[in-house]
């Protein structure tokens, strides 16, 4: 059963209610089988909260436009030339 998307408290509560009804009818929440109703409730809360606040995709790392650092050999050559 798909959960509702949204950040409001009402949506989160509805999602928890749906998950608990699923647990009461099948004994499972998704593919997991919590040991008792308390653990099922905690798991339902975690699932509902994560659905309400999805992770944002990471931004691509921009390549560094600066010149690369000199190697030890290049530094040694510079010192000798001075």
mmCIF file of the N, C-alpha and C atoms, coordinates in Angstrom:
data_MODEL
# 
_entry.id   MODEL 
# 
loop_
_atom_site.group_PDB 
_atom_site.id 
_atom_site.type_symbol 
_atom_site.label_atom_id 
_atom_site.label_alt_id 
_atom_site.label_comp_id 
_atom_site.label_asym_id 
_atom_site.label_entity_id 
_atom_site.label_seq_id 
_atom_site.pdbx_PDB_ins_code 
_atom_site.Cartn_x 
_atom_site.Cartn_y 
_atom_site.Cartn_z 
_atom_site.occupancy 
_atom_site.B_iso_or_equiv 
_atom_site.pdbx_formal_charge 
_atom_site.auth_seq_id 
_atom_site.auth_comp_id 
_atom_site.auth_asym_id 
_atom_site.auth_atom_id 
_atom_site.pdbx_PDB_model_num 
ATOM 1   N N  . UNK A 1 1  ? 0.848  -1.166 0.000   1.00 0.00 ? 1  UNK A N  1 
ATOM 2   C CA . UNK A 1 1  ? 0.000  0.000  0.000   1.00 0.00 ? 1  UNK A CA 1 
ATOM 3   C C  . UNK A 1 1  ? 0.895  1.230  0.000   1.00 0.00 ? 1  UNK A C  1 
ATOM 4   N N  . UNK A 1 2  ? 0.731  2.095  -0.995  1.00 0.00 ? 2  UNK A N  1 
ATOM 5   C CA . UNK A 1 2  ? 1.599  3.276  -1.083  1.00 0.00 ? 2  UNK A CA 1 
ATOM 6   C C  . UNK A 1 2  ? 1.263  4.302  0.001   1.00 0.00 ? 2  UNK A C  1 
ATOM 7   N N  . UNK A 1 3  ? 2.281  4.944  0.478   1.00 0.00 ? 3  UNK A N  1 
ATOM 8   C CA . UNK A 1 3  ? 2.108  5.974  1.494   1.00 0.00 ? 3  UNK A CA 1 
ATOM 9   C C  . UNK A 1 3  ? 1.953  7.329  0.825   1.00 0.00 ? 3  UNK A C  1 
ATOM 10  N N  . UNK A 1 4  ? 1.293  8.245  1.540   1.00 0.00 ? 4  UNK A N  1 
ATOM 11  C CA . UNK A 1 4  ? 1.107  9.599  1.023   1.00 0.00 ? 4  UNK A CA 1 
ATOM 12  C C  . UNK A 1 4  ? 2.408  10.381 1.158   1.00 0.00 ? 4  UNK A C  1 
ATOM 13  N N  . UNK A 1 5  ? 2.618  11.299 0.228   1.00 0.00 ? 5  UNK A N  1 
ATOM 14  C CA . UNK A 1 5  ? 3.775  12.171 0.326   1.00 0.00 ? 5  UNK A CA 1 
ATOM 15  C C  . UNK A 1 5  ? 3.345  13.498 0.910   1.00 0.00 ? 5  UNK A C  1 
ATOM 16  N N  . UNK A 1 6  ? 4.163  14.075 1.734   1.00 0.00 ? 6  UNK A N  1 
ATOM 17  C CA . UNK A 1 6  ? 3.860  15.366 2.327   1.00 0.00 ? 6  UNK A CA 1 
ATOM 18  C C  . UNK A 1 6  ? 4.518  15.504 3.676   1.00 0.00 ? 6  UNK A C  1 
ATOM 19  N N  . UNK A 1 7  ? 4.704  16.756 4.094   1.00 0.00 ? 7  UNK A N  1 
ATOM 20  C CA . UNK A 1 7  ? 5.398  17.031 5.349   1.00 0.00 ? 7  UNK A CA 1 
ATOM 21  C C  . UNK A 1 7  ? 4.460  17.381 6.495   1.00 0.00 ? 7  UNK A C  1 
ATOM 22  N N  . UNK A 1 8  ? 3.169  17.499 6.228   1.00 0.00 ? 8  UNK A N  1 
ATOM 23  C CA . UNK A 1 8  ? 2.249  17.921 7.289   1.00 0.00 ? 8  UNK A CA 1 
ATOM 24  C C  . UNK A 1 8  ? 2.074  16.812 8.324   1.00 0.00 ? 8  UNK A C  1 
ATOM 25  N N  . UNK A 1 9  ? 1.724  17.224 9.526   1.00 0.00 ? 9  UNK A N  1 
ATOM 26  C CA . UNK A 1 9  ? 1.518  16.269 10.610  1.00 0.00 ? 9  UNK A CA 1 
ATOM 27  C C  . UNK A 1 9  ? 0.368  15.318 10.289  1.00 0.00 ? 9  UNK A C  1 
ATOM 28  N N  . UNK A 1 10 ? -0.645 15.815 9.601   1.00 0.00 ? 10 UNK A N  1 
ATOM 29  C CA . UNK A 1 10 ? -1.794 14.986 9.233   1.00 0.00 ? 10 UNK A CA 1 
ATOM 30  C C  . UNK A 1 10 ? -1.371 13.866 8.270   1.00 0.00 ? 10 UNK A C  1 
ATOM 31  N N  . UNK A 1 11 ? -0.540 14.193 7.310   1.00 0.00 ? 11 UNK A N  1 
ATOM 32  C CA . UNK A 1 11 ? -0.064 13.187 6.359   1.00 0.00 ? 11 UNK A CA 1 
ATOM 33  C C  . UNK A 1 11 ? 0.776  12.133 7.059   1.00 0.00 ? 11 UNK A C  1 
ATOM 34  N N  . UNK A 1 12 ? 1.661  12.580 7.958   1.00 0.00 ? 12 UNK A N  1 
ATOM 35  C CA . UNK A 1 12 ? 2.509  11.637 8.692   1.00 0.00 ? 12 UNK A CA 1 
ATOM 36  C C  . UNK A 1 12 ? 1.647  10.719 9.550   1.00 0.00 ? 12 UNK A C  1 
ATOM 37  N N  . UNK A 1 13 ? 0.637  11.288 10.218  1.00 0.00 ? 13 UNK A N  1 
ATOM 38  C CA . UNK A 1 13 ? -0.254 10.484 11.058  1.00 0.00 ? 13 UNK A CA 1 
ATOM 39  C C  . UNK A 1 13 ? -1.033 9.470  10.223  1.00 0.00 ? 13 UNK A C  1 
ATOM 40  N N  . UNK A 1 14 ? -1.493 9.885  9.048   1.00 0.00 ? 14 UNK A N  1 
ATOM 41  C CA . UNK A 1 14 ? -2.212 8.963  8.167   1.00 0.00 ? 14 UNK A CA 1 
ATOM 42  C C  . UNK A 1 14 ? -1.309 7.819  7.713   1.00 0.00 ? 14 UNK A C  1 
ATOM 43  N N  . UNK A 1 15 ? -0.053 8.135  7.417   1.00 0.00 ? 15 UNK A N  1 
ATOM 44  C CA . UNK A 1 15 ? 0.883  7.095  6.998   1.00 0.00 ? 15 UNK A CA 1 
ATOM 45  C C  . UNK A 1 15 ? 1.151  6.103  8.136   1.00 0.00 ? 15 UNK A C  1 
ATOM 46  N N  . UNK A 1 16 ? 1.292  6.610  9.353   1.00 0.00 ? 16 UNK A N  1 
ATOM 47  C CA . UNK A 1 16 ? 1.494  5.722  10.506  1.00 0.00 ? 16 UNK A CA 1 
ATOM 48  C C  . UNK A 1 16 ? 0.274  4.830  10.682  1.00 0.00 ? 16 UNK A C  1 
ATOM 49  N N  . UNK A 1 17 ? -0.898 5.400  10.531  1.00 0.00 ? 17 UNK A N  1 
ATOM 50  C CA . UNK A 1 17 ? -2.134 4.635  10.668  1.00 0.00 ? 17 UNK A CA 1 
ATOM 51  C C  . UNK A 1 17 ? -2.210 3.530  9.609   1.00 0.00 ? 17 UNK A C  1 
ATOM 52  N N  . UNK A 1 18 ? -1.854 3.846  8.370   1.00 0.00 ? 18 UNK A N  1 
ATOM 53  C CA . UNK A 1 18 ? -1.860 2.838  7.302   1.00 0.00 ? 18 UNK A CA 1 
ATOM 54  C C  . UNK A 1 18 ? -0.889 1.702  7.615   1.00 0.00 ? 18 UNK A C  1 
ATOM 55  N N  . UNK A 1 19 ? 0.305  2.065  8.072   1.00 0.00 ? 19 UNK A N  1 
ATOM 56  C CA . UNK A 1 19 ? 1.311  1.044  8.380   1.00 0.00 ? 19 UNK A CA 1 
ATOM 57  C C  . UNK A 1 19 ? 0.878  0.162  9.546   1.00 0.00 ? 19 UNK A C  1 
ATOM 58  N N  . UNK A 1 20 ? 0.238  0.743  10.552  1.00 0.00 ? 20 UNK A N  1 
ATOM 59  C CA . UNK A 1 20 ? -0.219 -0.045 11.699  1.00 0.00 ? 20 UNK A CA 1 
ATOM 60  C C  . UNK A 1 20 ? -1.381 -0.969 11.313  1.00 0.00 ? 20 UNK A C  1 
ATOM 61  N N  . UNK A 1 21 ? -2.242 -0.503 10.421  1.00 0.00 ? 21 UNK A N  1 
ATOM 62  C CA . UNK A 1 21 ? -3.322 -1.376 9.936   1.00 0.00 ? 21 UNK A CA 1 
ATOM 63  C C  . UNK A 1 21 ? -2.740 -2.558 9.171   1.00 0.00 ? 21 UNK A C  1 
ATOM 64  N N  . UNK A 1 22 ? -1.710 -2.285 8.385   1.00 0.00 ? 22 UNK A N  1 
ATOM 65  C CA . UNK A 1 22 ? -1.036 -3.365 7.656   1.00 0.00 ? 22 UNK A CA 1 
ATOM 66  C C  . UNK A 1 22 ? -0.421 -4.364 8.628   1.00 0.00 ? 22 UNK A C  1 
ATOM 67  N N  . UNK A 1 23 ? 0.187  -3.861 9.718   1.00 0.00 ? 23 UNK A N  1 
ATOM 68  C CA . UNK A 1 23 ? 0.777  -4.743 10.715  1.00 0.00 ? 23 UNK A CA 1 
ATOM 69  C C  . UNK A 1 23 ? -0.293 -5.592 11.400  1.00 0.00 ? 23 UNK A C  1 
ATOM 70  N N  . UNK A 1 24 ? -1.429 -4.989 11.730  1.00 0.00 ? 24 UNK A N  1 
ATOM 71  C CA . UNK A 1 24 ? -2.485 -5.721 12.416  1.00 0.00 ? 24 UNK A CA 1 
ATOM 72  C C  . UNK A 1 24 ? -3.102 -6.800 11.525  1.00 0.00 ? 24 UNK A C  1 
ATOM 73  N N  . UNK A 1 25 ? -3.163 -6.550 10.223  1.00 0.00 ? 25 UNK A N  1 
ATOM 74  C CA . UNK A 1 25 ? -3.790 -7.531 9.344   1.00 0.00 ? 25 UNK A CA 1 
ATOM 75  C C  . UNK A 1 25 ? -2.817 -8.626 8.892   1.00 0.00 ? 25 UNK A C  1 
ATOM 76  N N  . UNK A 1 26 ? -1.564 -8.261 8.638   1.00 0.00 ? 26 UNK A N  1 
ATOM 77  C CA . UNK A 1 26 ? -0.617 -9.246 8.105   1.00 0.00 ? 26 UNK A CA 1 
ATOM 78  C C  . UNK A 1 26 ? 0.483  -9.638 9.080   1.00 0.00 ? 26 UNK A C  1 
ATOM 79  N N  . UNK A 1 27 ? 0.697  -8.818 10.114  1.00 0.00 ? 27 UNK A N  1 
ATOM 80  C CA . UNK A 1 27 ? 1.794  -9.085 11.033  1.00 0.00 ? 27 UNK A CA 1 
ATOM 81  C C  . UNK A 1 27 ? 3.126  -8.577 10.508  1.00 0.00 ? 27 UNK A C  1 
ATOM 82  N N  . UNK A 1 28 ? 3.089  -7.851 9.398   1.00 0.00 ? 28 UNK A N  1 
ATOM 83  C CA . UNK A 1 28 ? 4.317  -7.336 8.793   1.00 0.00 ? 28 UNK A CA 1 
ATOM 84  C C  . UNK A 1 28 ? 4.146  -5.864 8.472   1.00 0.00 ? 28 UNK A C  1 
ATOM 85  N N  . UNK A 1 29 ? 5.283  -5.179 8.430   1.00 0.00 ? 29 UNK A N  1 
ATOM 86  C CA . UNK A 1 29 ? 5.345  -3.820 7.895   1.00 0.00 ? 29 UNK A CA 1 
ATOM 87  C C  . UNK A 1 29 ? 6.329  -3.897 6.747   1.00 0.00 ? 29 UNK A C  1 
ATOM 88  N N  . UNK A 1 30 ? 5.811  -3.836 5.545   1.00 0.00 ? 30 UNK A N  1 
ATOM 89  C CA . UNK A 1 30 ? 6.672  -4.034 4.384   1.00 0.00 ? 30 UNK A CA 1 
ATOM 90  C C  . UNK A 1 30 ? 7.140  -5.476 4.361   1.00 0.00 ? 30 UNK A C  1 
ATOM 91  N N  . UNK A 1 31 ? 8.444  -5.672 4.404   1.00 0.00 ? 31 UNK A N  1 
ATOM 92  C CA . UNK A 1 31 ? 8.984  -7.033 4.412   1.00 0.00 ? 31 UNK A CA 1 
ATOM 93  C C  . UNK A 1 31 ? 9.454  -7.461 5.794   1.00 0.00 ? 31 UNK A C  1 
ATOM 94  N N  . UNK A 1 32 ? 9.438  -6.547 6.769   1.00 0.00 ? 32 UNK A N  1 
ATOM 95  C CA . UNK A 1 32 ? 9.920  -6.887 8.107   1.00 0.00 ? 32 UNK A CA 1 
ATOM 96  C C  . UNK A 1 32 ? 8.773  -7.347 8.999   1.00 0.00 ? 32 UNK A C  1 
ATOM 97  N N  . UNK A 1 33 ? 9.126  -8.118 10.005  1.00 0.00 ? 33 UNK A N  1 
ATOM 98  C CA . UNK A 1 33 ? 8.149  -8.640 10.957  1.00 0.00 ? 33 UNK A CA 1 
ATOM 99  C C  . UNK A 1 33 ? 8.541  -8.211 12.360  1.00 0.00 ? 33 UNK A C  1 
ATOM 100 N N  . UNK A 1 34 ? 8.014  -7.074 12.841  1.00 0.00 ? 34 UNK A N  1 
ATOM 101 C CA . UNK A 1 34 ? 8.342  -6.629 14.204  1.00 0.00 ? 34 UNK A CA 1 
ATOM 102 C C  . UNK A 1 34 ? 7.821  -7.622 15.242  1.00 0.00 ? 34 UNK A C  1 
ATOM 103 N N  . UNK A 1 35 ? 8.531  -7.704 16.372  1.00 0.00 ? 35 UNK A N  1 
ATOM 104 C CA . UNK A 1 35 ? 8.190  -8.680 17.411  1.00 0.00 ? 35 UNK A CA 1 
ATOM 105 C C  . UNK A 1 35 ? 6.864  -8.380 18.088  1.00 0.00 ? 35 UNK A C  1 
ATOM 106 N N  . UNK A 1 36 ? 6.548  -7.098 18.282  1.00 0.00 ? 36 UNK A N  1 
ATOM 107 C CA . UNK A 1 36 ? 5.302  -6.748 18.957  1.00 0.00 ? 36 UNK A CA 1 
ATOM 108 C C  . UNK A 1 36 ? 4.789  -5.410 18.436  1.00 0.00 ? 36 UNK A C  1 
ATOM 109 N N  . UNK A 1 37 ? 3.651  -4.973 18.947  1.00 0.00 ? 37 UNK A N  1 
ATOM 110 C CA . UNK A 1 37 ? 3.006  -3.753 18.454  1.00 0.00 ? 37 UNK A CA 1 
ATOM 111 C C  . UNK A 1 37 ? 3.821  -2.503 18.776  1.00 0.00 ? 37 UNK A C  1 
ATOM 112 N N  . UNK A 1 38 ? 4.531  -2.496 19.906  1.00 0.00 ? 38 UNK A N  1 
ATOM 113 C CA . UNK A 1 38 ? 5.350  -1.334 20.261  1.00 0.00 ? 38 UNK A CA 1 
ATOM 114 C C  . UNK A 1 38 ? 6.472  -1.127 19.244  1.00 0.00 ? 38 UNK A C  1 
ATOM 115 N N  . UNK A 1 39 ? 7.154  -2.220 18.893  1.00 0.00 ? 39 UNK A N  1 
ATOM 116 C CA . UNK A 1 39 ? 8.236  -2.125 17.917  1.00 0.00 ? 39 UNK A CA 1 
ATOM 117 C C  . UNK A 1 39 ? 7.681  -1.790 16.539  1.00 0.00 ? 39 UNK A C  1 
ATOM 118 N N  . UNK A 1 40 ? 6.508  -2.307 16.241  1.00 0.00 ? 40 UNK A N  1 
ATOM 119 C CA . UNK A 1 40 ? 5.870  -1.991 14.966  1.00 0.00 ? 40 UNK A CA 1 
ATOM 120 C C  . UNK A 1 40 ? 5.522  -0.509 14.885  1.00 0.00 ? 40 UNK A C  1 
ATOM 121 N N  . UNK A 1 41 ? 5.046  0.054  15.987  1.00 0.00 ? 41 UNK A N  1 
ATOM 122 C CA . UNK A 1 41 ? 4.705  1.468  16.019  1.00 0.00 ? 41 UNK A CA 1 
ATOM 123 C C  . UNK A 1 41 ? 5.948  2.328  15.809  1.00 0.00 ? 41 UNK A C  1 
ATOM 124 N N  . UNK A 1 42 ? 7.039  1.978  16.484  1.00 0.00 ? 42 UNK A N  1 
ATOM 125 C CA . UNK A 1 42 ? 8.286  2.730  16.322  1.00 0.00 ? 42 UNK A CA 1 
ATOM 126 C C  . UNK A 1 42 ? 8.781  2.664  14.877  1.00 0.00 ? 42 UNK A C  1 
ATOM 127 N N  . UNK A 1 43 ? 8.669  1.477  14.290  1.00 0.00 ? 43 UNK A N  1 
ATOM 128 C CA . UNK A 1 43 ? 9.108  1.309  12.910  1.00 0.00 ? 43 UNK A CA 1 
ATOM 129 C C  . UNK A 1 43 ? 8.202  2.095  11.960  1.00 0.00 ? 43 UNK A C  1 
ATOM 130 N N  . UNK A 1 44 ? 6.903  2.089  12.228  1.00 0.00 ? 44 UNK A N  1 
ATOM 131 C CA . UNK A 1 44 ? 5.958  2.833  11.395  1.00 0.00 ? 44 UNK A CA 1 
ATOM 132 C C  . UNK A 1 44 ? 6.237  4.336  11.480  1.00 0.00 ? 44 UNK A C  1 
ATOM 133 N N  . UNK A 1 45 ? 6.580  4.825  12.677  1.00 0.00 ? 45 UNK A N  1 
ATOM 134 C CA . UNK A 1 45 ? 6.912  6.240  12.833  1.00 0.00 ? 45 UNK A CA 1 
ATOM 135 C C  . UNK A 1 45 ? 8.165  6.590  12.044  1.00 0.00 ? 45 UNK A C  1 
ATOM 136 N N  . UNK A 1 46 ? 9.156  5.736  12.094  1.00 0.00 ? 46 UNK A N  1 
ATOM 137 C CA . UNK A 1 46 ? 10.400 6.000  11.371  1.00 0.00 ? 46 UNK A CA 1 
ATOM 138 C C  . UNK A 1 46 ? 10.164 6.009  9.857   1.00 0.00 ? 46 UNK A C  1 
ATOM 139 N N  . UNK A 1 47 ? 9.366  5.072  9.378   1.00 0.00 ? 47 UNK A N  1 
ATOM 140 C CA . UNK A 1 47 ? 9.076  5.014  7.947   1.00 0.00 ? 47 UNK A CA 1 
ATOM 141 C C  . UNK A 1 47 ? 8.300  6.247  7.509   1.00 0.00 ? 47 UNK A C  1 
ATOM 142 N N  . UNK A 1 48 ? 7.302  6.643  8.285   1.00 0.00 ? 48 UNK A N  1 
ATOM 143 C CA . UNK A 1 48 ? 6.480  7.807  7.940   1.00 0.00 ? 48 UNK A CA 1 
ATOM 144 C C  . UNK A 1 48 ? 7.313  9.084  7.945   1.00 0.00 ? 48 UNK A C  1 
ATOM 145 N N  . UNK A 1 49 ? 8.196  9.237  8.929   1.00 0.00 ? 49 UNK A N  1 
ATOM 146 C CA . UNK A 1 49 ? 9.052  10.423 8.985   1.00 0.00 ? 49 UNK A CA 1 
ATOM 147 C C  . UNK A 1 49 ? 10.027 10.464 7.815   1.00 0.00 ? 49 UNK A C  1 
ATOM 148 N N  . UNK A 1 50 ? 10.590 9.324  7.454   1.00 0.00 ? 50 UNK A N  1 
ATOM 149 C CA . UNK A 1 50 ? 11.538 9.316  6.344   1.00 0.00 ? 50 UNK A CA 1 
ATOM 150 C C  . UNK A 1 50 ? 10.837 9.592  5.016   1.00 0.00 ? 50 UNK A C  1 
ATOM 151 N N  . UNK A 1 51 ? 9.592  9.171  4.901   1.00 0.00 ? 51 UNK A N  1 
ATOM 152 C CA . UNK A 1 51 ? 8.819  9.456  3.699   1.00 0.00 ? 51 UNK A CA 1 
ATOM 153 C C  . UNK A 1 51 ? 8.491  10.949 3.625   1.00 0.00 ? 51 UNK A C  1 
ATOM 154 N N  . UNK A 1 52 ? 8.292  11.595 4.771   1.00 0.00 ? 52 UNK A N  1 
ATOM 155 C CA . UNK A 1 52 ? 7.953  13.012 4.804   1.00 0.00 ? 52 UNK A CA 1 
ATOM 156 C C  . UNK A 1 52 ? 9.161  13.897 4.498   1.00 0.00 ? 52 UNK A C  1 
ATOM 157 N N  . UNK A 1 53 ? 10.346 13.437 4.851   1.00 0.00 ? 53 UNK A N  1 
ATOM 158 C CA . UNK A 1 53 ? 11.561 14.229 4.644   1.00 0.00 ? 53 UNK A CA 1 
ATOM 159 C C  . UNK A 1 53 ? 12.571 13.440 3.822   1.00 0.00 ? 53 UNK A C  1 
ATOM 160 N N  . UNK A 1 54 ? 12.323 13.306 2.516   1.00 0.00 ? 54 UNK A N  1 
ATOM 161 C CA . UNK A 1 54 ? 13.243 12.508 1.708   1.00 0.00 ? 54 UNK A CA 1 
ATOM 162 C C  . UNK A 1 54 ? 14.608 13.177 1.592   1.00 0.00 ? 54 UNK A C  1 
ATOM 163 N N  . UNK A 1 55 ? 15.617 12.382 1.422   1.00 0.00 ? 55 UNK A N  1 
ATOM 164 C CA . UNK A 1 55 ? 16.977 12.891 1.285   1.00 0.00 ? 55 UNK A CA 1 
ATOM 165 C C  . UNK A 1 55 ? 17.090 13.649 -0.034  1.00 0.00 ? 55 UNK A C  1 
ATOM 166 N N  . UNK A 1 56 ? 17.789 14.751 0.012   1.00 0.00 ? 56 UNK A N  1 
ATOM 167 C CA . UNK A 1 56 ? 18.031 15.510 -1.204  1.00 0.00 ? 56 UNK A CA 1 
ATOM 168 C C  . UNK A 1 56 ? 19.214 14.865 -1.927  1.00 0.00 ? 56 UNK A C  1 
ATOM 169 N N  . UNK A 1 57 ? 19.176 14.836 -3.247  1.00 0.00 ? 57 UNK A N  1 
ATOM 170 C CA . UNK A 1 57 ? 20.316 14.261 -3.962  1.00 0.00 ? 57 UNK A CA 1 
ATOM 171 C C  . UNK A 1 57 ? 21.566 15.115 -3.752  1.00 0.00 ? 57 UNK A C  1 
ATOM 172 N N  . UNK A 1 58 ? 22.692 14.457 -3.657  1.00 0.00 ? 58 UNK A N  1 
ATOM 173 C CA . UNK A 1 58 ? 23.938 15.181 -3.451  1.00 0.00 ? 58 UNK A CA 1 
ATOM 174 C C  . UNK A 1 58 ? 24.292 15.947 -4.719  1.00 0.00 ? 58 UNK A C  1 
ATOM 175 N N  . UNK A 1 59 ? 24.840 17.131 -4.523  1.00 0.00 ? 59 UNK A N  1 
ATOM 176 C CA . UNK A 1 59 ? 25.276 17.930 -5.658  1.00 0.00 ? 59 UNK A CA 1 
ATOM 177 C C  . UNK A 1 59 ? 26.566 17.351 -6.207  1.00 0.00 ? 59 UNK A C  1 
ATOM 178 N N  . UNK A 1 60 ? 26.716 17.462 -7.512  1.00 0.00 ? 60 UNK A N  1 
ATOM 179 C CA . UNK A 1 60 ? 27.938 16.976 -8.146  1.00 0.00 ? 60 UNK A CA 1 
ATOM 180 C C  . UNK A 1 60 ? 29.115 17.831 -7.690  1.00 0.00 ? 60 UNK A C  1 
ATOM 181 N N  . UNK A 1 61 ? 30.223 17.195 -7.455  1.00 0.00 ? 61 UNK A N  1 
ATOM 182 C CA . UNK A 1 61 ? 31.419 17.906 -7.034  1.00 0.00 ? 61 UNK A CA 1 
ATOM 183 C C  . UNK A 1 61 ? 32.054 18.547 -8.262  1.00 0.00 ? 61 UNK A C  1 
ATOM 184 N N  . UNK A 1 62 ? 32.278 19.842 -8.165  1.00 0.00 ? 62 UNK A N  1 
ATOM 185 C CA . UNK A 1 62 ? 32.882 20.552 -9.285  1.00 0.00 ? 62 UNK A CA 1 
ATOM 186 C C  . UNK A 1 62 ? 34.380 20.307 -9.274  1.00 0.00 ? 62 UNK A C  1 
ATOM 187 N N  . UNK A 1 63 ? 34.956 20.105 -10.447 1.00 0.00 ? 63 UNK A N  1 
ATOM 188 C CA . UNK A 1 63 ? 36.406 19.916 -10.479 1.00 0.00 ? 63 UNK A CA 1 
ATOM 189 C C  . UNK A 1 63 ? 37.116 21.202 -10.080 1.00 0.00 ? 63 UNK A C  1 
ATOM 190 N N  . UNK A 1 64 ? 38.223 21.048 -9.426  1.00 0.00 ? 64 UNK A N  1 
ATOM 191 C CA . UNK A 1 64 ? 38.986 22.193 -8.964  1.00 0.00 ? 64 UNK A CA 1 
ATOM 192 C C  . UNK A 1 64 ? 39.680 22.849 -10.156 1.00 0.00 ? 64 UNK A C  1 
ATOM 193 N N  . UNK A 1 65 ? 39.451 24.137 -10.356 1.00 0.00 ? 65 UNK A N  1 
ATOM 194 C CA . UNK A 1 65 ? 40.015 24.849 -11.499 1.00 0.00 ? 65 UNK A CA 1 
ATOM 195 C C  . UNK A 1 65 ? 41.455 25.287 -11.241 1.00 0.00 ? 65 UNK A C  1 
ATOM 196 N N  . UNK A 1 66 ? 41.938 25.167 -10.025 1.00 0.00 ? 66 UNK A N  1 
ATOM 197 C CA . UNK A 1 66 ? 43.297 25.580 -9.702  1.00 0.00 ? 66 UNK A CA 1 
ATOM 198 C C  . UNK A 1 66 ? 44.309 24.593 -10.272 1.00 0.00 ? 66 UNK A C  1 
ATOM 199 N N  . UNK A 1 67 ? 45.555 25.078 -10.377 1.00 0.00 ? 67 UNK A N  1 
ATOM 200 C CA . UNK A 1 67 ? 46.609 24.192 -10.842 1.00 0.00 ? 67 UNK A CA 1 
ATOM 201 C C  . UNK A 1 67 ? 46.877 23.139 -9.770  1.00 0.00 ? 67 UNK A C  1 
ATOM 202 N N  . UNK A 1 68 ? 47.297 21.956 -10.172 1.00 0.00 ? 68 UNK A N  1 
ATOM 203 C CA . UNK A 1 68 ? 47.611 20.930 -9.170  1.00 0.00 ? 68 UNK A CA 1 
ATOM 204 C C  . UNK A 1 68 ? 48.847 21.326 -8.368  1.00 0.00 ? 68 UNK A C  1 
ATOM 205 N N  . UNK A 1 69 ? 48.956 20.802 -7.177  1.00 0.00 ? 69 UNK A N  1 
ATOM 206 C CA . UNK A 1 69 ? 50.097 21.090 -6.320  1.00 0.00 ? 69 UNK A CA 1 
ATOM 207 C C  . UNK A 1 69 ? 51.370 20.533 -6.944  1.00 0.00 ? 69 UNK A C  1 
ATOM 208 N N  . UNK A 1 70 ? 52.494 21.226 -6.764  1.00 0.00 ? 70 UNK A N  1 
ATOM 209 C CA . UNK A 1 70 ? 53.747 20.735 -7.342  1.00 0.00 ? 70 UNK A CA 1 
ATOM 210 C C  . UNK A 1 70 ? 54.227 19.475 -6.614  1.00 0.00 ? 70 UNK A C  1 
ATOM 211 N N  . UNK A 1 71 ? 54.916 18.637 -7.351  1.00 0.00 ? 71 UNK A N  1 
ATOM 212 C CA . UNK A 1 71 ? 55.450 17.415 -6.754  1.00 0.00 ? 71 UNK A CA 1 
ATOM 213 C C  . UNK A 1 71 ? 56.728 17.754 -5.999  1.00 0.00 ? 71 UNK A C  1 
ATOM 214 N N  . UNK A 1 72 ? 57.228 16.795 -5.249  1.00 0.00 ? 72 UNK A N  1 
ATOM 215 C CA . UNK A 1 72 ? 58.453 17.012 -4.480  1.00 0.00 ? 72 UNK A CA 1 
ATOM 216 C C  . UNK A 1 72 ? 59.640 17.274 -5.406  1.00 0.00 ? 72 UNK A C  1 
ATOM 217 N N  . UNK A 1 73 ? 59.692 16.596 -6.560  1.00 0.00 ? 73 UNK A N  1 
ATOM 218 C CA . UNK A 1 73 ? 60.798 16.821 -7.496  1.00 0.00 ? 73 UNK A CA 1 
ATOM 219 C C  . UNK A 1 73 ? 60.783 18.246 -8.035  1.00 0.00 ? 73 UNK A C  1 
ATOM 220 N N  . UNK A 1 74 ? 59.591 18.747 -8.356  1.00 0.00 ? 74 UNK A N  1 
ATOM 221 C CA . UNK A 1 74 ? 59.492 20.111 -8.858  1.00 0.00 ? 74 UNK A CA 1 
ATOM 222 C C  . UNK A 1 74 ? 59.924 21.114 -7.803  1.00 0.00 ? 74 UNK A C  1 
ATOM 223 N N  . UNK A 1 75 ? 59.560 20.877 -6.549  1.00 0.00 ? 75 UNK A N  1 
ATOM 224 C CA . UNK A 1 75 ? 59.970 21.766 -5.466  1.00 0.00 ? 75 UNK A CA 1 
ATOM 225 C C  . UNK A 1 75 ? 61.484 21.737 -5.279  1.00 0.00 ? 75 UNK A C  1 
ATOM 226 N N  . UNK A 1 76 ? 62.090 20.569 -5.378  1.00 0.00 ? 76 UNK A N  1 
ATOM 227 C CA . UNK A 1 76 ? 63.537 20.434 -5.219  1.00 0.00 ? 76 UNK A CA 1 
ATOM 228 C C  . UNK A 1 76 ? 64.268 21.160 -6.347  1.00 0.00 ? 76 UNK A C  1 
ATOM 229 N N  . UNK A 1 77 ? 63.746 21.072 -7.550  1.00 0.00 ? 77 UNK A N  1 
ATOM 230 C CA . UNK A 1 77 ? 64.372 21.757 -8.685  1.00 0.00 ? 77 UNK A CA 1 
ATOM 231 C C  . UNK A 1 77 ? 64.317 23.269 -8.506  1.00 0.00 ? 77 UNK A C  1 
ATOM 232 N N  . UNK A 1 78 ? 63.194 23.777 -7.996  1.00 0.00 ? 78 UNK A N  1 
ATOM 233 C CA . UNK A 1 78 ? 63.058 25.206 -7.754  1.00 0.00 ? 78 UNK A CA 1 
ATOM 234 C C  . UNK A 1 78 ? 64.051 25.689 -6.716  1.00 0.00 ? 78 UNK A C  1 
ATOM 235 N N  . UNK A 1 79 ? 64.282 24.884 -5.687  1.00 0.00 ? 79 UNK A N  1 
ATOM 236 C CA . UNK A 1 79 ? 65.219 25.276 -4.625  1.00 0.00 ? 79 UNK A CA 1 
ATOM 237 C C  . UNK A 1 79 ? 66.655 25.308 -5.157  1.00 0.00 ? 79 UNK A C  1 
ATOM 238 N N  . UNK A 1 80 ? 66.993 24.336 -5.995  1.00 0.00 ? 80 UNK A N  1 
ATOM 239 C CA . UNK A 1 80 ? 68.341 24.278 -6.533  1.00 0.00 ? 80 UNK A CA 1 
ATOM 240 C C  . UNK A 1 80 ? 68.612 25.464 -7.464  1.00 0.00 ? 80 UNK A C  1 
ATOM 241 N N  . UNK A 1 81 ? 67.608 25.872 -8.210  1.00 0.00 ? 81 UNK A N  1 
ATOM 242 C CA . UNK A 1 81 ? 67.792 26.958 -9.164  1.00 0.00 ? 81 UNK A CA 1 
ATOM 243 C C  . UNK A 1 81 ? 67.926 28.312 -8.480  1.00 0.00 ? 81 UNK A C  1 
ATOM 244 N N  . UNK A 1 82 ? 67.489 28.446 -7.237  1.00 0.00 ? 82 UNK A N  1 
ATOM 245 C CA . UNK A 1 82 ? 67.576 29.734 -6.525  1.00 0.00 ? 82 UNK A CA 1 
ATOM 246 C C  . UNK A 1 82 ? 68.927 29.982 -6.019  1.00 0.00 ? 82 UNK A C  1 
# 
